[in-house]
Amino acid sequence: MSPYQGLFFIFFILLNSCAKAPERNCEKFKTGTFEFKTLLNGELATTRFLRSDSTEIDFFQGKSDTSSIRWINKCECILKNLNPKNRQERKALHLKILTTNKDTYTFEYGLIGSSKKQQGTAKKIN
């Protein structure tokens, strides 16, 4: 290896070690009004939700649902539907914030006890 290749290699390592880690400022997303958009049966569907310290109210297709929210740590919580209409809705949901930026956060979610996880991005609108 020539001296120039060695210097280039060291420079490359230093440059990569200074790369900024993804932001994860979960505190600012614990309360507020949010929107989450997803494809549902080939169409873009929007859910709006209001989150306080202890509850989350979801508004979707003209209907609302209320869940209790319990924060496990700064970036993870458990949501439990307060008025389940069937057995599936009785299962609690685990939500984990993966990354954040100015007004959005990327999260992973799935039913407690299930290995199946999905990801989404929510935007804070208030």
C-alpha positions in Angstrom: 0.0 0.0 0.0 1.4 3.4 -1.0 1.6 6.2 1.5 -1.2 8.0 -0.4 -3.5 5.0 -0.2 -2.9 4.8 3.5 -3.7 8.5 4.0 -6.8 8.1 1.8 -7.9 5.1 3.9 -7.4 7.0 7.2 -9.2 10.0 5.8 -12.1 7.8 4.7 -12.4 6.2 8.2 -12.3 9.5 9.9 -14.9 11.0 7.6 -17.3 8.0 8.2 -16.8 8.1 11.9 -18.0 11.7 11.9 -21.2 10.9 10.1 -24.2 12.2 12.0 -26.3 9.6 13.7 -30.1 9.8 13.0 -31.9 12.2 15.4 -34.0 10.6 18.0 -35.7 13.4 20.0 -38.8 11.5 21.1 -39.8 13.9 23.9 -41.3 16.4 21.5 -43.6 13.7 20.0 -45.2 12.5 23.2 -48.1 15.0 23.0 -49.8 16.9 20.2 -51.8 16.4 17.0 -50.4 14.1 14.3 -51.2 12.7 10.9 -50.3 9.3 9.6 -50.8 8.4 5.9 -50.8 4.8 4.6 -51.9 2.9 1.5 -55.1 1.0 2.2 -56.5 -1.1 -0.6 -54.5 0.8 -3.1 -55.6 4.2 -1.9 -53.9 6.8 0.4 -55.7 6.9 3.7 -55.0 9.5 6.5 -55.4 9.0 10.2 -55.3 12.0 12.5 -54.6 11.5 16.1 -54.5 13.6 19.3 -52.1 12.4 21.9 -51.9 13.5 25.5 -49.9 12.1 28.4 -52.3 9.3 29.0 -54.6 8.9 26.0 -54.6 8.9 22.2 -57.7 9.6 20.2 -57.6 8.4 16.5 -59.8 9.7 13.8 -60.1 7.6 10.7 -62.8 7.5 8.0 -65.3 9.5 10.1 -64.9 7.3 13.2 -62.9 7.8 16.4 -61.1 5.4 18.8 -59.6 6.1 22.2 -56.6 4.3 23.6 -54.7 4.5 26.8 -51.0 5.2 26.3 -48.2 4.1 28.6 -44.7 5.2 27.9 -42.1 2.4 28.6 -39.2 4.8 28.0 -38.6 8.0 26.1 -39.2 6.4 22.7 -41.5 3.4 23.2 -45.1 3.1 24.4 -48.0 0.7 24.7 -51.4 1.6 23.3 -54.5 -0.2 24.5 -57.9 0.4 23.0 -60.3 1.5 25.7 -63.5 0.4 23.8 -62.6 -2.7 21.8 -65.3 -3.9 19.5 -63.8 -7.3 18.9 -61.0 -9.7 20.1 -58.4 -8.2 17.7 -58.9 -4.7 19.1 -58.3 -6.0 22.7 -54.7 -6.7 21.9 -52.3 -3.9 22.9 -50.0 -2.3 20.3 -46.3 -1.6 20.9 -45.0 1.5 19.2 -41.3 2.4 19.0 -40.0 5.7 17.6 -37.0 5.0 15.4 -35.9 8.4 14.1 -37.1 12.0 14.4 -36.6 15.2 12.6 -38.2 18.7 12.7 -41.8 17.7 12.6 -41.9 14.0 11.7 -41.0 10.7 13.2 -40.5 7.3 11.8 -41.9 4.5 13.9 -42.3 0.7 14.1 -45.4 -0.9 15.5 -47.0 -4.3 16.0 -49.3 -6.2 18.3 -47.9 -7.3 21.6 -46.7 -10.9 21.3 -46.5 -10.8 17.5 -43.2 -10.8 15.6 -44.9 -9.0 12.6 -43.9 -5.3 12.6 -44.8 -2.5 10.3 -43.2 0.9 9.9 -44.7 4.3 9.2 -44.0 8.0 9.4 -46.2 10.5 11.4 -46.2 14.3 11.1 -46.8 16.6 14.0 -49.3 19.2 12.9 -49.8 21.0 16.2 
